[in-house]
Amino acid sequence: MRAFERGIYSRTLGFTRTNYHLARHHLARGEPRRAADLLRPALQGSLESSNYYVTHTEVHQLLAEAYARLGQPDSALVHRRWIAAALAQADSGARARLAAAPDAPSR
């Protein structure tokens, strides 16, 4: 976790895949607030350069899980709906990935 923390030089413009992996570790440790705090800025950067290495779908999925664990079902639902809308017309591979996610939105 320290290596990931040192690797974040900007939460919005940095290599946001680092935010994602560090947030996953925080969730595994039962720290959903820290996970959410790392993930929200990852959605605010541009889709170019280093932000390109994690998809918004991945970030929204983890944010939904973090908010669910925080006991904030409305916030979790917002992110689940974003995922459902983003993948509504996706190919079967993406839909299968969505269905396999631990916190998949209902259709």
Biopython code that builds the backbone (N, CA, C, O; Angstrom):
import numpy as np
from Bio.PDB.StructureBuilder import StructureBuilder

atoms = [
    (1, "MET", "N", (0.822, -1.189, 0.000)),
    (1, "MET", "CA", (0.000, 0.000, 0.000)),
    (1, "MET", "C", (0.869, 1.257, 0.000)),
    (1, "MET", "O", (0.505, 2.262, -0.611)),
    (2, "ARG", "N", (1.996, 1.207, 0.671)),
    (2, "ARG", "CA", (2.866, 2.388, 0.695)),
    (2, "ARG", "C", (3.386, 2.727, -0.694)),
    (2, "ARG", "O", (3.510, 3.898, -1.052)),
    (3, "ALA", "N", (3.689, 1.696, -1.473)),
    (3, "ALA", "CA", (4.167, 1.943, -2.835)),
    (3, "ALA", "C", (3.083, 2.629, -3.661)),
    (3, "ALA", "O", (3.378, 3.550, -4.423)),
    (4, "PHE", "N", (1.842, 2.194, -3.518)),
    (4, "PHE", "CA", (0.749, 2.847, -4.237)),
    (4, "PHE", "C", (0.587, 4.287, -3.763)),
    (4, "PHE", "O", (0.405, 5.193, -4.576)),
    (5, "GLU", "N", (0.653, 4.498, -2.461)),
    (5, "GLU", "CA", (0.506, 5.855, -1.924)),
    (5, "GLU", "C", (1.600, 6.778, -2.450)),
    (5, "GLU", "O", (1.333, 7.927, -2.804)),
    (6, "ARG", "N", (2.829, 6.274, -2.501)),
    (6, "ARG", "CA", (3.939, 7.083, -3.029)),
    (6, "ARG", "C", (3.777, 7.338, -4.521)),
    (6, "ARG", "O", (4.282, 8.333, -5.042)),
    (7, "GLY", "N", (3.080, 6.451, -5.203)),
    (7, "GLY", "CA", (2.905, 6.589, -6.644)),
    (7, "GLY", "C", (1.856, 7.609, -7.053)),
    (7, "GLY", "O", (1.737, 7.928, -8.236)),
    (8, "ILE", "N", (1.103, 8.121, -6.110)),
    (8, "ILE", "CA", (0.067, 9.107, -6.432)),
    (8, "ILE", "C", (0.646, 10.504, -6.271)),
    (8, "ILE", "O", (0.907, 10.957, -5.156)),
    (9, "TYR", "N", (0.844, 11.179, -7.396)),
    (9, "TYR", "CA", (1.332, 12.559, -7.323)),
    (9, "TYR", "C", (0.189, 13.550, -7.544)),
    (9, "TYR", "O", (0.308, 14.725, -7.196)),
    (10, "SER", "N", (-0.917, 13.076, -8.121)),
    (10, "SER", "CA", (-2.120, 13.883, -8.284)),
    (10, "SER", "C", (-3.297, 12.926, -8.315)),
    (10, "SER", "O", (-3.273, 11.941, -9.053)),
    (11, "ARG", "N", (-4.316, 13.196, -7.535)),
    (11, "ARG", "CA", (-5.467, 12.286, -7.501)),
    (11, "ARG", "C", (-6.354, 12.428, -8.730)),
    (11, "ARG", "O", (-7.153, 11.536, -9.018)),
    (12, "THR", "N", (-6.229, 13.529, -9.457)),
    (12, "THR", "CA", (-7.049, 13.708, -10.654)),
    (12, "THR", "C", (-6.260, 13.561, -11.943)),
    (12, "THR", "O", (-6.814, 13.105, -12.943)),
    (13, "LEU", "N", (-5.006, 13.925, -11.951)),
    (13, "LEU", "CA", (-4.224, 13.911, -13.187)),
    (13, "LEU", "C", (-3.154, 12.834, -13.202)),
    (13, "LEU", "O", (-2.438, 12.686, -14.193)),
    (14, "GLY", "N", (-3.039, 12.097, -12.141)),
    (14, "GLY", "CA", (-2.005, 11.073, -12.065)),
    (14, "GLY", "C", (-2.412, 9.790, -12.766)),
    (14, "GLY", "O", (-3.419, 9.739, -13.472)),
    (15, "PHE", "N", (-1.627, 8.778, -12.562)),
    (15, "PHE", "CA", (-1.882, 7.452, -13.113)),
    (15, "PHE", "C", (-3.009, 6.854, -12.272)),
    (15, "PHE", "O", (-2.739, 6.171, -11.284)),
    (16, "THR", "N", (-4.258, 7.096, -12.644)),
    (16, "THR", "CA", (-5.397, 6.809, -11.770)),
    (16, "THR", "C", (-5.652, 5.318, -11.558)),
    (16, "THR", "O", (-6.457, 4.953, -10.702)),
    (17, "ARG", "N", (-4.996, 4.464, -12.305)),
    (17, "ARG", "CA", (-5.079, 3.033, -12.009)),
    (17, "ARG", "C", (-4.489, 2.802, -10.614)),
    (17, "ARG", "O", (-4.907, 1.878, -9.916)),
    (18, "THR", "N", (-3.536, 3.619, -10.207)),
    (18, "THR", "CA", (-2.966, 3.535, -8.859)),
    (18, "THR", "C", (-4.040, 3.843, -7.818)),
    (18, "THR", "O", (-4.143, 3.142, -6.812)),
    (19, "ASN", "N", (-4.836, 4.880, -8.050)),
    (19, "ASN", "CA", (-5.944, 5.198, -7.143)),
    (19, "ASN", "C", (-6.851, 3.976, -7.001)),
    (19, "ASN", "O", (-7.255, 3.606, -5.899)),
    (20, "TYR", "N", (-7.160, 3.360, -8.143)),
    (20, "TYR", "CA", (-8.067, 2.215, -8.171)),
    (20, "TYR", "C", (-7.522, 1.055, -7.333)),
    (20, "TYR", "O", (-8.242, 0.491, -6.509)),
    (21, "HIS", "N", (-6.271, 0.706, -7.541)),
    (21, "HIS", "CA", (-5.703, -0.430, -6.804)),
    (21, "HIS", "C", (-5.554, -0.124, -5.312)),
    (21, "HIS", "O", (-5.794, -0.990, -4.471)),
    (22, "LEU", "N", (-5.166, 1.085, -4.995)),
    (22, "LEU", "CA", (-5.065, 1.454, -3.583)),
    (22, "LEU", "C", (-6.450, 1.433, -2.937)),
    (22, "LEU", "O", (-6.591, 0.997, -1.795)),
    (23, "ALA", "N", (-7.467, 1.897, -3.652)),
    (23, "ALA", "CA", (-8.836, 1.858, -3.130)),
    (23, "ALA", "C", (-9.289, 0.421, -2.894)),
    (23, "ALA", "O", (-9.961, 0.145, -1.900)),
    (24, "ARG", "N", (-8.934, -0.495, -3.785)),
    (24, "ARG", "CA", (-9.279, -1.909, -3.586)),
    (24, "ARG", "C", (-8.654, -2.432, -2.297)),
    (24, "ARG", "O", (-9.293, -3.178, -1.555)),
    (25, "HIS", "N", (-7.415, -2.047, -2.029)),
    (25, "HIS", "CA", (-6.760, -2.480, -0.792)),
    (25, "HIS", "C", (-7.472, -1.904, 0.431)),
    (25, "HIS", "O", (-7.650, -2.593, 1.436)),
    (26, "HIS", "N", (-7.875, -0.645, 0.340)),
    (26, "HIS", "CA", (-8.603, -0.044, 1.466)),
    (26, "HIS", "C", (-9.936, -0.753, 1.701)),
    (26, "HIS", "O", (-10.329, -0.966, 2.847)),
    (27, "LEU", "N", (-10.628, -1.118, 0.631)),
    (27, "LEU", "CA", (-11.877, -1.868, 0.797)),
    (27, "LEU", "C", (-11.611, -3.213, 1.456)),
    (27, "LEU", "O", (-12.365, -3.633, 2.333)),
    (28, "ALA", "N", (-10.556, -3.884, 1.047)),
    (28, "ALA", "CA", (-10.214, -5.183, 1.632)),
    (28, "ALA", "C", (-9.891, -5.052, 3.120)),
    (28, "ALA", "O", (-10.093, -5.992, 3.889)),
    (29, "ARG", "N", (-9.396, -3.901, 3.516)),
    (29, "ARG", "CA", (-9.072, -3.659, 4.928)),
    (29, "ARG", "C", (-10.250, -3.099, 5.711)),
    (29, "ARG", "O", (-10.126, -2.787, 6.895)),
    (30, "GLY", "N", (-11.397, -2.973, 5.043)),
    (30, "GLY", "CA", (-12.575, -2.449, 5.734)),
    (30, "GLY", "C", (-12.568, -0.946, 5.882)),
    (30, "GLY", "O", (-13.122, -0.417, 6.846)),
    (31, "GLU", "N", (-11.946, -0.244, 4.936)),
    (31, "GLU", "CA", (-11.851, 1.212, 4.976)),
    (31, "GLU", "C", (-12.530, 1.831, 3.749)),
    (31, "GLU", "O", (-11.855, 2.407, 2.896)),
    (32, "PRO", "N", (-13.855, 1.715, 3.656)),
    (32, "PRO", "CA", (-14.541, 2.210, 2.459)),
    (32, "PRO", "C", (-14.463, 3.722, 2.279)),
    (32, "PRO", "O", (-14.474, 4.195, 1.143)),
    (33, "ARG", "N", (-14.386, 4.490, 3.353)),
    (33, "ARG", "CA", (-14.288, 5.956, 3.228)),
    (33, "ARG", "C", (-12.997, 6.329, 2.502)),
    (33, "ARG", "O", (-13.010, 7.177, 1.609)),
    (34, "ARG", "N", (-11.899, 5.709, 2.873)),
    (34, "ARG", "CA", (-10.627, 5.997, 2.196)),
    (34, "ARG", "C", (-10.693, 5.594, 0.731)),
    (34, "ARG", "O", (-10.158, 6.287, -0.135)),
    (35, "ALA", "N", (-11.349, 4.474, 0.457)),
    (35, "ALA", "CA", (-11.493, 4.026, -0.930)),
    (35, "ALA", "C", (-12.273, 5.062, -1.740)),
    (35, "ALA", "O", (-11.850, 5.449, -2.829)),
    (36, "ALA", "N", (-13.396, 5.501, -1.214)),
    (36, "ALA", "CA", (-14.213, 6.491, -1.924)),
    (36, "ALA", "C", (-13.448, 7.792, -2.133)),
    (36, "ALA", "O", (-13.552, 8.412, -3.191)),
    (37, "ASP", "N", (-12.680, 8.205, -1.131)),
    (37, "ASP", "CA", (-11.898, 9.437, -1.237)),
    (37, "ASP", "C", (-10.841, 9.349, -2.333)),
    (37, "ASP", "O", (-10.483, 10.367, -2.926)),
    (38, "LEU", "N", (-10.344, 8.164, -2.606)),
    (38, "LEU", "CA", (-9.366, 7.973, -3.682)),
    (38, "LEU", "C", (-10.030, 7.880, -5.053)),
    (38, "LEU", "O", (-9.454, 8.301, -6.056)),
    (39, "LEU", "N", (-11.222, 7.338, -5.094)),
    (39, "LEU", "CA", (-11.877, 7.074, -6.371)),
    (39, "LEU", "C", (-12.589, 8.283, -6.963)),
    (39, "LEU", "O", (-12.569, 8.476, -8.179)),
    (40, "ARG", "N", (-13.208, 9.088, -6.135)),
    (40, "ARG", "CA", (-13.951, 10.248, -6.663)),
    (40, "ARG", "C", (-13.069, 11.142, -7.537)),
    (40, "ARG", "O", (-13.497, 11.505, -8.632)),
    (41, "PRO", "N", (-11.875, 11.510, -7.112)),
    (41, "PRO", "CA", (-11.040, 12.366, -7.962)),
    (41, "PRO", "C", (-10.627, 11.700, -9.283)),
    (41, "PRO", "O", (-10.369, 12.390, -10.268)),
    (42, "ALA", "N", (-10.565, 10.385, -9.305)),
    (42, "ALA", "CA", (-10.184, 9.687, -10.531)),
    (42, "ALA", "C", (-11.201, 9.917, -11.642)),
    (42, "ALA", "O", (-10.870, 9.770, -12.818)),
    (43, "LEU", "N", (-12.433, 10.276, -11.288)),
    (43, "LEU", "CA", (-13.462, 10.560, -12.283)),
    (43, "LEU", "C", (-13.436, 12.014, -12.753)),
    (43, "LEU", "O", (-14.148, 12.373, -13.691)),
    (44, "GLN", "N", (-12.631, 12.842, -12.118)),
    (44, "GLN", "CA", (-12.622, 14.264, -12.440)),
    (44, "GLN", "C", (-11.531, 14.655, -13.436)),
    (44, "GLN", "O", (-11.581, 15.742, -14.010)),
    (45, "GLY", "N", (-10.557, 13.789, -13.644)),
    (45, "GLY", "CA", (-9.497, 14.099, -14.592)),
    (45, "GLY", "C", (-9.950, 13.861, -16.022)),
    (45, "GLY", "O", (-11.032, 13.325, -16.264)),
    (46, "SER", "N", (-9.114, 14.263, -16.959)),
    (46, "SER", "CA", (-9.461, 14.065, -18.364)),
    (46, "SER", "C", (-9.305, 12.592, -18.735)),
    (46, "SER", "O", (-8.711, 11.815, -17.988)),
    (47, "LEU", "N", (-9.835, 12.223, -19.878)),
    (47, "LEU", "CA", (-9.742, 10.841, -20.347)),
    (47, "LEU", "C", (-8.497, 10.627, -21.200)),
    (47, "LEU", "O", (-8.413, 9.633, -21.921)),
    (48, "GLU", "N", (-7.567, 11.502, -21.135)),
    (48, "GLU", "CA", (-6.358, 11.401, -21.933)),
    (48, "GLU", "C", (-5.177, 11.047, -21.044)),
    (48, "GLU", "O", (-5.260, 11.112, -19.818)),
    (49, "SER", "N", (-4.117, 10.687, -21.659)),
    (49, "SER", "CA", (-2.845, 10.464, -20.992)),
    (49, "SER", "C", (-2.964, 9.405, -19.896)),
    (49, "SER", "O", (-3.473, 8.312, -20.142)),
    (50, "SER", "N", (-2.500, 9.722, -18.700)),
    (50, "SER", "CA", (-2.417, 8.714, -17.645)),
    (50, "SER", "C", (-3.767, 8.293, -17.085)),
    (50, "SER", "O", (-3.872, 7.211, -16.506)),
    (51, "ASN", "N", (-4.799, 9.109, -17.237)),
    (51, "ASN", "CA", (-6.133, 8.716, -16.757)),
    (51, "ASN", "C", (-6.752, 7.635, -17.625)),
    (51, "ASN", "O", (-7.772, 7.051, -17.259)),
    (52, "TYR", "N", (-6.158, 7.372, -18.747)),
    (52, "TYR", "CA", (-6.704, 6.397, -19.690)),
    (52, "TYR", "C", (-6.544, 4.960, -19.207)),
    (52, "TYR", "O", (-7.195, 4.067, -19.750)),
    (53, "TYR", "N", (-5.717, 4.707, -18.222)),
    (53, "TYR", "CA", (-5.373, 3.346, -17.820)),
    (53, "TYR", "C", (-6.358, 2.686, -16.866)),
    (53, "TYR", "O", (-6.155, 1.539, -16.469)),
    (54, "VAL", "N", (-7.400, 3.377, -16.501)),
    (54, "VAL", "CA", (-8.499, 2.791, -15.740)),
    (54, "VAL", "C", (-9.784, 3.335, -16.361)),
    (54, "VAL", "O", (-9.868, 4.520, -16.684)),
    (55, "THR", "N", (-10.770, 2.480, -16.525)),
    (55, "THR", "CA", (-12.011, 2.950, -17.143)),
    (55, "THR", "C", (-12.937, 3.542, -16.099)),
    (55, "THR", "O", (-12.866, 3.200, -14.918)),
    (56, "HIS", "N", (-13.799, 4.426, -16.545)),
    (56, "HIS", "CA", (-14.791, 4.983, -15.627)),
    (56, "HIS", "C", (-15.706, 3.891, -15.101)),
    (56, "HIS", "O", (-16.170, 3.958, -13.963)),
    (57, "THR", "N", (-15.965, 2.888, -15.927)),
    (57, "THR", "CA", (-16.809, 1.784, -15.481)),
    (57, "THR", "C", (-16.188, 1.086, -14.281)),
    (57, "THR", "O", (-16.888, 0.768, -13.319)),
    (58, "GLU", "N", (-14.878, 0.844, -14.328)),
    (58, "GLU", "CA", (-14.198, 0.206, -13.198)),
    (58, "GLU", "C", (-14.270, 1.077, -11.949)),
    (58, "GLU", "O", (-14.515, 0.579, -10.850)),
    (59, "VAL", "N", (-14.057, 2.369, -12.120)),
    (59, "VAL", "CA", (-14.083, 3.289, -10.980)),
    (59, "VAL", "C", (-15.496, 3.364, -10.392)),
    (59, "VAL", "O", (-15.661, 3.323, -9.172)),
    (60, "HIS", "N", (-16.505, 3.472, -11.247)),
    (60, "HIS", "CA", (-17.885, 3.525, -10.749)),
    (60, "HIS", "C", (-18.259, 2.233, -10.019)),
    (60, "HIS", "O", (-18.967, 2.276, -9.013)),
    (61, "GLN", "N", (-17.792, 1.095, -10.514)),
    (61, "GLN", "CA", (-18.095, -0.187, -9.862)),
    (61, "GLN", "C", (-17.527, -0.213, -8.442)),
    (61, "GLN", "O", (-18.210, -0.610, -7.498)),
    (62, "LEU", "N", (-16.278, 0.212, -8.303)),
    (62, "LEU", "CA", (-15.657, 0.205, -6.983)),
    (62, "LEU", "C", (-16.277, 1.265, -6.072)),
    (62, "LEU", "O", (-16.418, 1.046, -4.869)),
    (63, "LEU", "N", (-16.646, 2.411, -6.646)),
    (63, "LEU", "CA", (-17.331, 3.436, -5.844)),
    (63, "LEU", "C", (-18.677, 2.922, -5.351)),
    (63, "LEU", "O", (-19.051, 3.178, -4.206)),
    (64, "ALA", "N", (-19.397, 2.216, -6.179)),
    (64, "ALA", "CA", (-20.681, 1.643, -5.748)),
    (64, "ALA", "C", (-20.463, 0.712, -4.570)),
    (64, "ALA", "O", (-21.229, 0.734, -3.606)),
    (65, "GLU", "N", (-19.428, -0.100, -4.643)),
    (65, "GLU", "CA", (-19.131, -1.016, -3.537)),
    (65, "GLU", "C", (-18.750, -0.252, -2.277)),
    (65, "GLU", "O", (-19.201, -0.594, -1.183)),
    (66, "ALA", "N", (-17.918, 0.787, -2.423)),
    (66, "ALA", "CA", (-17.503, 1.578, -1.264)),
    (66, "ALA", "C", (-18.707, 2.232, -0.597)),
    (66, "ALA", "O", (-18.841, 2.181, 0.626)),
    (67, "TYR", "N", (-19.586, 2.847, -1.394)),
    (67, "TYR", "CA", (-20.760, 3.498, -0.812)),
    (67, "TYR", "C", (-21.716, 2.490, -0.182)),
    (67, "TYR", "O", (-22.331, 2.778, 0.845)),
    (68, "ALA", "N", (-21.842, 1.333, -0.777)),
    (68, "ALA", "CA", (-22.688, 0.294, -0.170)),
    (68, "ALA", "C", (-22.136, -0.089, 1.194)),
    (68, "ALA", "O", (-22.896, -0.256, 2.148)),
    (69, "ARG", "N", (-20.834, -0.227, 1.290)),
    (69, "ARG", "CA", (-20.219, -0.584, 2.577)),
    (69, "ARG", "C", (-20.287, 0.546, 3.581)),
    (69, "ARG", "O", (-20.255, 0.312, 4.789)),
    (70, "LEU", "N", (-20.382, 1.775, 3.086)),
    (70, "LEU", "CA", (-20.517, 2.924, 3.985)),
    (70, "LEU", "C", (-21.953, 3.106, 4.474)),
    (70, "LEU", "O", (-22.234, 3.985, 5.289)),
    (71, "GLY", "N", (-22.853, 2.270, 3.970)),
    (71, "GLY", "CA", (-24.251, 2.407, 4.345)),
    (71, "GLY", "C", (-24.921, 3.569, 3.645)),
    (71, "GLY", "O", (-25.841, 4.175, 4.195)),
    (72, "GLN", "N", (-24.472, 3.894, 2.428)),
    (72, "GLN", "CA", (-25.045, 4.977, 1.637)),
    (72, "GLN", "C", (-25.634, 4.392, 0.346)),
    (72, "GLN", "O", (-25.068, 4.560, -0.734)),
    (73, "PRO", "N", (-26.773, 3.708, 0.470)),
    (73, "PRO", "CA", (-27.333, 3.007, -0.687)),
    (73, "PRO", "C", (-27.717, 3.928, -1.843)),
    (73, "PRO", "O", (-27.644, 3.514, -3.000)),
    (74, "ASP", "N", (-28.120, 5.157, -1.562)),
    (74, "ASP", "CA", (-28.481, 6.076, -2.650)),
    (74, "ASP", "C", (-27.258, 6.419, -3.501)),
    (74, "ASP", "O", (-27.339, 6.455, -4.729)),
    (75, "SER", "N", (-26.137, 6.668, -2.848)),
    (75, "SER", "CA", (-24.908, 6.955, -3.584)),
    (75, "SER", "C", (-24.453, 5.738, -4.372)),
    (75, "SER", "O", (-24.016, 5.861, -5.516)),
    (76, "ALA", "N", (-24.555, 4.565, -3.763)),
    (76, "ALA", "CA", (-24.194, 3.337, -4.469)),
    (76, "ALA", "C", (-25.077, 3.153, -5.700)),
    (76, "ALA", "O", (-24.598, 2.748, -6.759)),
    (77, "LEU", "N", (-26.357, 3.449, -5.557)),
    (77, "LEU", "CA", (-27.294, 3.291, -6.662)),
    (77, "LEU", "C", (-26.955, 4.210, -7.836)),
    (77, "LEU", "O", (-27.072, 3.805, -8.993)),
    (78, "VAL", "N", (-26.541, 5.424, -7.552)),
    (78, "VAL", "CA", (-26.145, 6.358, -8.614)),
    (78, "VAL", "C", (-25.047, 5.735, -9.471)),
    (78, "VAL", "O", (-25.096, 5.806, -10.699)),
    (79, "HIS", "N", (-24.072, 5.134, -8.830)),
    (79, "HIS", "CA", (-22.953, 4.540, -9.569)),
    (79, "HIS", "C", (-23.378, 3.256, -10.281)),
    (79, "HIS", "O", (-22.910, 2.977, -11.385)),
    (80, "ARG", "N", (-24.249, 2.485, -9.664)),
    (80, "ARG", "CA", (-24.767, 1.288, -10.343)),
    (80, "ARG", "C", (-25.544, 1.661, -11.592)),
    (80, "ARG", "O", (-25.427, 0.999, -12.624)),
    (81, "ARG", "N", (-26.331, 2.713, -11.502)),
    (81, "ARG", "CA", (-27.109, 3.162, -12.670)),
    (81, "ARG", "C", (-26.184, 3.670, -13.771)),
    (81, "ARG", "O", (-26.445, 3.447, -14.953)),
    (82, "TRP", "N", (-25.113, 4.347, -13.391)),
    (82, "TRP", "CA", (-24.150, 4.812, -14.389)),
    (82, "TRP", "C", (-23.578, 3.618, -15.139)),
    (82, "TRP", "O", (-23.467, 3.648, -16.365)),
    (83, "ILE", "N", (-23.216, 2.573, -14.413)),
    (83, "ILE", "CA", (-22.659, 1.368, -15.026)),
    (83, "ILE", "C", (-23.686, 0.718, -15.948)),
    (83, "ILE", "O", (-23.361, 0.333, -17.071)),
    (84, "ALA", "N", (-24.910, 0.598, -15.479)),
    (84, "ALA", "CA", (-25.956, -0.024, -16.289)),
    (84, "ALA", "C", (-26.172, 0.757, -17.579)),
    (84, "ALA", "O", (-26.327, 0.160, -18.644)),
    (85, "ALA", "N", (-26.184, 2.085, -17.493)),
    (85, "ALA", "CA", (-26.369, 2.906, -18.694)),
    (85, "ALA", "C", (-25.166, 2.786, -19.630)),
    (85, "ALA", "O", (-25.323, 2.709, -20.848)),
    (86, "ALA", "N", (-23.981, 2.771, -19.058)),
    (86, "ALA", "CA", (-22.771, 2.690, -19.882)),
    (86, "ALA", "C", (-22.674, 1.365, -20.615)),
    (86, "ALA", "O", (-22.163, 1.315, -21.734)),
    (87, "LEU", "N", (-23.152, 0.302, -20.008)),
    (87, "LEU", "CA", (-23.029, -1.028, -20.609)),
    (87, "LEU", "C", (-24.325, -1.545, -21.226)),
    (87, "LEU", "O", (-24.402, -2.708, -21.622)),
    (88, "ALA", "N", (-25.333, -0.698, -21.308)),
    (88, "ALA", "CA", (-26.624, -1.138, -21.841)),
    (88, "ALA", "C", (-26.512, -1.697, -23.252)),
    (88, "ALA", "O", (-27.201, -2.658, -23.593)),
    (89, "GLN", "N", (-25.666, -1.117, -24.060)),
    (89, "GLN", "CA", (-25.508, -1.563, -25.439)),
    (89, "GLN", "C", (-24.154, -2.252, -25.658)),
    (89, "GLN", "O", (-23.687, -2.373, -26.790)),
    (90, "ALA", "N", (-23.550, -2.687, -24.590)),
    (90, "ALA", "CA", (-22.221, -3.301, -24.678)),
    (90, "ALA", "C", (-22.285, -4.682, -25.312)),
    (90, "ALA", "O", (-23.344, -5.306, -25.377)),
    (91, "ASP", "N", (-21.140, -5.142, -25.774)),
    (91, "ASP", "CA", (-21.082, -6.494, -26.323)),
    (91, "ASP", "C", (-21.208, -7.515, -25.201)),
    (91, "ASP", "O", (-21.145, -7.164, -24.023)),
    (92, "SER", "N", (-21.382, -8.750, -25.562)),
    (92, "SER", "CA", (-21.640, -9.790, -24.561)),
    (92, "SER", "C", (-20.494, -9.943, -23.567)),
    (92, "SER", "O", (-20.735, -10.288, -22.409)),
    (93, "GLY", "N", (-19.270, -9.700, -23.982)),
    (93, "GLY", "CA", (-18.131, -9.798, -23.060)),
    (93, "GLY", "C", (-18.215, -8.802, -21.927)),
    (93, "GLY", "O", (-17.942, -9.141, -20.775)),
    (94, "ALA", "N", (-18.589, -7.576, -22.242)),
    (94, "ALA", "CA", (-18.710, -6.547, -21.203)),
    (94, "ALA", "C", (-19.896, -6.832, -20.295)),
    (94, "ALA", "O", (-19.813, -6.633, -19.083)),
    (95, "ARG", "N", (-21.001, -7.297, -20.875)),
    (95, "ARG", "CA", (-22.161, -7.623, -20.045)),
    (95, "ARG", "C", (-21.863, -8.785, -19.116)),
    (95, "ARG", "O", (-22.331, -8.805, -17.978)),
    (96, "ALA", "N", (-21.094, -9.750, -19.587)),
    (96, "ALA", "CA", (-20.719, -10.882, -18.735)),
    (96, "ALA", "C", (-19.837, -10.400, -17.593)),
    (96, "ALA", "O", (-19.968, -10.862, -16.459)),
    (97, "ARG", "N", (-18.949, -9.479, -17.892)),
    (97, "ARG", "CA", (-18.083, -8.916, -16.847)),
    (97, "ARG", "C", (-18.922, -8.173, -15.817)),
    (97, "ARG", "O", (-18.667, -8.273, -14.616)),
    (98, "LEU", "N", (-19.912, -7.436, -16.277)),
    (98, "LEU", "CA", (-20.796, -6.714, -15.373)),
    (98, "LEU", "C", (-21.581, -7.668, -14.493)),
    (98, "LEU", "O", (-21.692, -7.460, -13.284)),
    (99, "ALA", "N", (-22.125, -8.710, -15.096)),
    (99, "ALA", "CA", (-22.910, -9.680, -14.330)),
    (99, "ALA", "C", (-22.067, -10.416, -13.295)),
    (99, "ALA", "O", (-22.575, -10.813, -12.246)),
    (100, "ALA", "N", (-20.782, -10.598, -13.586)),
    (100, "ALA", "CA", (-19.896, -11.304, -12.669)),
    (100, "ALA", "C", (-19.385, -10.423, -11.537)),
    (100, "ALA", "O", (-18.816, -10.929, -10.570)),
    (101, "ALA", "N", (-19.580, -9.114, -11.645)),
    (101, "ALA", "CA", (-19.090, -8.193, -10.619)),
    (101, "ALA", "C", (-19.838, -8.448, -9.308)),
    (101, "ALA", "O", (-21.031, -8.748, -9.320)),
    (102, "PRO", "N", (-19.135, -8.327, -8.184)),
    (102, "PRO", "CA", (-19.761, -8.635, -6.895)),
    (102, "PRO", "C", (-20.911, -7.708, -6.537)),
    (102, "PRO", "O", (-21.775, -8.079, -5.742)),
    (103, "ASP", "N", (-20.938, -6.528, -7.100)),
    (103, "ASP", "CA", (-21.960, -5.552, -6.755)),
    (103, "ASP", "C", (-22.676, -5.089, -8.020)),
    (103, "ASP", "O", (-22.936, -3.900, -8.201)),
    (104, "ALA", "N", (-22.993, -6.055, -8.900)),
    (104, "ALA", "CA", (-23.558, -5.733, -10.207)),
    (104, "ALA", "C", (-24.925, -5.061, -10.078)),
    (104, "ALA", "O", (-25.722, -5.423, -9.212)),
    (105, "PRO", "N", (-25.188, -4.087, -10.940)),
    (105, "PRO", "CA", (-26.514, -3.451, -10.918)),
    (105, "PRO", "C", (-27.552, -4.408, -11.460)),
    (105, "PRO", "O", (-27.264, -5.256, -12.306)),
    (106, "SER", "N", (-28.752, -4.259, -10.963)),
    (106, "SER", "CA", (-29.824, -5.100, -11.492)),
    (106, "SER", "C", (-30.372, -4.453, -12.746)),
    (106, "SER", "O", (-30.376, -3.228, -12.870)),
    (107, "ARG", "N", (-30.828, -5.259, -13.662)),
    (107, "ARG", "CA", (-31.360, -4.745, -14.933)),
    (107, "ARG", "C", (-32.854, -4.696, -14.877)),
    (107, "ARG", "O", (-33.494, -4.292, -15.848)),
]
sb = StructureBuilder()
sb.init_structure("model")
sb.init_model(0)
sb.init_chain("A")
sb.init_seg("    ")
for serial, (resi, resn, name, xyz) in enumerate(atoms, 1):
    if name == "N":
        sb.init_residue(resn, " ", resi, " ")
    sb.init_atom(name, np.array(xyz, "f"), 0.0, 1.0, " ", f" {name:<3s}", serial, name[0])
structure = sb.get_structure()
